[in-house]
Amino acid sequence: EEVSGNVASPEYKKTLYKNASDQKWRGGDTIQTAIGQSYSEFTPIGLANYVATIANGGTRYKTHIIKSVHSSVDGSVVYESQPVIAENVSISEDNLNAVKRGMLGVTDEGSAKQIFKDYPIAVGGKTGTAQVGKKVSNNALFVSFAPFDAPEIAVAVVIEHGFRGANAAYVARD
């Protein structure tokens, strides 16, 4: 099974520190959490599933790695995974569409504009840069779905020490 991610919260921060002063949730924690930083932790497959949930309108499916297994003798399907709904996320259509439009803006006019400038498929995406320390380069992150108007695929790319999120967008595009 997929390991559960963690969204930063006052409760979670308290589990990380023994000192009451360090446990205190501050305004800066809220800002960092809002932009996907702080104490949030997610796996790449969890991020891809998150983006797929946005792309398909709020239905989150249980993740799986293998779509199907075919016989080496005659090519017949020996196993085929079936979609299993994990949950239906309650979100207004207006909010969902605002997020999707924002993701399209990343590839149309934002941080990944040059990367997708002549790409023949409209893509919704989000770049991210995860700071990992003062003496090493940041990790690069890009999540996306495509085609924008009729999504068929969700992608999450993480490049350790990739410097900035836009660098991971090149991999997603390819």
C-alpha positions as CSV (number, residue, x, y, z in Angstrom):
1,E,0.0,0.0,0.0
2,E,1.0,3.6,-0.5
3,V,2.4,5.4,2.5
4,S,0.1,8.2,3.7
5,G,1.4,11.7,3.2
6,N,1.3,14.4,5.7
7,V,-0.1,17.9,5.5
8,A,1.6,20.3,7.9
9,S,-0.6,21.2,10.8
10,P,-0.3,22.6,14.4
11,E,-1.0,19.1,15.7
12,Y,1.7,17.5,13.6
13,K,4.3,20.1,14.5
14,K,3.7,19.3,18.2
15,T,4.8,15.7,17.5
16,L,8.1,16.9,16.0
17,Y,9.5,19.0,19.0
18,K,9.8,18.5,22.7
19,N,10.2,22.2,23.6
20,A,6.8,24.0,23.9
21,S,8.2,27.1,22.2
22,D,9.3,25.1,19.2
23,Q,5.9,23.4,19.0
24,K,4.0,26.7,18.7
25,W,2.3,27.2,15.3
26,R,3.1,30.6,13.9
27,G,1.8,32.7,11.0
28,G,4.9,31.8,9.0
29,D,4.0,28.1,9.4
30,T,0.6,28.8,7.8
31,I,2.2,30.7,4.9
32,Q,4.7,27.9,4.3
33,T,2.0,25.3,4.4
34,A,-0.2,27.2,1.9
35,I,2.6,27.1,-0.7
36,G,3.2,23.4,-0.1
37,Q,6.3,23.6,2.1
38,S,6.8,23.4,5.8
39,Y,6.2,20.0,7.4
40,S,4.3,18.5,4.5
41,E,5.5,15.2,3.1
42,F,4.3,13.4,0.1
43,T,5.6,10.6,-2.2
44,P,5.7,11.1,-6.0
45,I,2.9,8.6,-6.6
46,G,0.8,10.3,-3.9
47,L,1.4,13.6,-5.8
48,A,0.4,12.1,-9.1
49,N,-2.7,10.7,-7.6
50,Y,-3.5,14.1,-6.1
51,V,-3.2,15.7,-9.5
52,A,-5.3,13.0,-11.1
53,T,-8.0,13.6,-8.5
54,I,-8.0,17.3,-9.4
55,A,-8.0,16.5,-13.2
56,N,-10.9,14.1,-13.0
57,G,-13.2,16.3,-10.9
58,G,-12.6,15.0,-7.4
59,T,-12.6,11.2,-7.5
60,R,-9.5,9.7,-5.9
61,Y,-8.7,6.2,-7.0
62,K,-6.6,3.7,-5.1
63,T,-3.1,3.7,-6.6
64,H,-1.7,0.7,-8.4
65,I,1.5,0.1,-10.3
66,I,0.5,-2.7,-12.7
67,K,-2.2,-2.0,-15.2
68,S,-2.2,-5.5,-16.7
69,V,-0.2,-8.7,-17.1
70,H,-0.2,-10.6,-20.4
71,S,0.7,-14.2,-21.1
72,S,4.1,-14.7,-22.7
73,V,2.6,-17.7,-24.6
74,D,-0.3,-16.2,-26.4
75,G,-0.5,-12.5,-25.2
76,S,-3.8,-13.0,-23.5
77,V,-4.6,-10.9,-20.4
78,V,-3.7,-12.9,-17.3
79,Y,-4.4,-10.0,-14.9
80,E,-5.9,-6.5,-15.3
81,S,-6.3,-4.1,-12.4
82,Q,-9.7,-2.5,-12.0
83,P,-10.2,1.0,-10.8
84,V,-11.2,1.2,-7.1
85,I,-12.6,4.5,-5.8
86,A,-10.8,5.4,-2.5
87,E,-12.9,8.6,-1.9
88,N,-14.9,11.3,-3.6
89,V,-13.5,14.6,-2.5
90,S,-16.0,17.3,-1.7
91,I,-15.0,20.5,-3.5
92,S,-17.1,23.0,-5.3
93,E,-16.9,23.1,-9.1
94,D,-15.9,26.8,-8.9
95,N,-12.9,26.0,-6.7
96,L,-11.9,23.0,-8.7
97,N,-12.0,25.0,-11.9
98,A,-10.0,27.8,-10.3
99,V,-7.2,25.3,-9.4
100,K,-7.3,23.8,-12.9
101,R,-7.1,27.2,-14.5
102,G,-4.2,28.1,-12.3
103,M,-2.4,24.9,-13.3
104,L,-3.0,25.8,-17.0
105,G,-1.6,29.2,-16.2
106,V,1.7,27.7,-15.0
107,T,2.2,26.2,-18.5
108,D,0.7,29.0,-20.5
109,E,2.1,32.1,-18.8
110,G,3.9,31.0,-15.7
111,S,7.1,29.2,-14.6
112,A,6.8,26.5,-17.2
113,K,5.7,28.7,-20.1
114,Q,8.9,28.4,-22.2
115,I,9.0,24.6,-21.6
116,F,5.5,24.0,-23.0
117,K,5.5,27.0,-25.5
118,D,5.3,24.8,-28.7
119,Y,3.9,21.7,-27.1
120,P,0.9,20.4,-29.1
121,I,-1.1,19.3,-26.0
122,A,-2.5,21.7,-23.4
123,V,-1.1,20.7,-20.0
124,G,-2.1,21.8,-16.5
125,G,0.9,21.8,-14.2
126,K,2.6,23.1,-11.0
127,T,6.3,23.6,-10.4
128,G,7.8,23.2,-7.0
129,T,11.1,23.6,-5.3
130,A,11.9,21.7,-2.1
131,Q,14.6,23.1,0.0
132,V,16.8,20.4,1.5
133,G,19.6,22.2,3.1
134,K,22.0,25.1,2.9
135,K,24.9,23.3,1.3
136,V,23.1,21.3,-1.4
137,S,20.9,22.2,-4.4
138,N,17.1,22.2,-3.9
139,N,15.0,19.3,-5.2
140,A,13.0,20.0,-8.3
141,L,9.3,19.0,-8.6
142,F,6.7,19.2,-11.3
143,V,3.2,17.7,-11.3
144,S,0.8,17.8,-14.2
145,F,-2.1,16.4,-16.1
146,A,-2.9,16.3,-19.8
147,P,-4.7,16.9,-22.1
148,F,-6.1,19.8,-20.2
149,D,-9.7,19.5,-21.5
150,A,-10.0,15.7,-21.4
151,P,-7.3,14.4,-19.0
152,E,-5.9,11.0,-19.6
153,I,-2.6,11.1,-17.6
154,A,-1.2,12.6,-14.4
155,V,2.5,12.9,-13.9
156,A,4.8,13.7,-10.9
157,V,8.5,14.2,-11.5
158,V,11.0,14.7,-8.6
159,I,14.7,15.4,-9.4
160,E,16.9,15.3,-6.3
161,H,19.1,18.4,-6.3
162,G,17.4,19.5,-9.6
163,F,17.7,23.1,-8.5
164,R,14.3,24.4,-9.4
165,G,10.9,23.0,-10.2
166,A,10.9,24.1,-13.9
167,N,13.7,21.7,-14.5
168,A,11.5,18.8,-13.6
169,A,8.9,20.1,-16.2
170,Y,11.3,19.2,-19.0
171,V,11.1,15.5,-17.9
172,A,7.3,15.6,-17.6
173,R,7.0,17.1,-21.1
174,D,9.2,14.4,-22.6
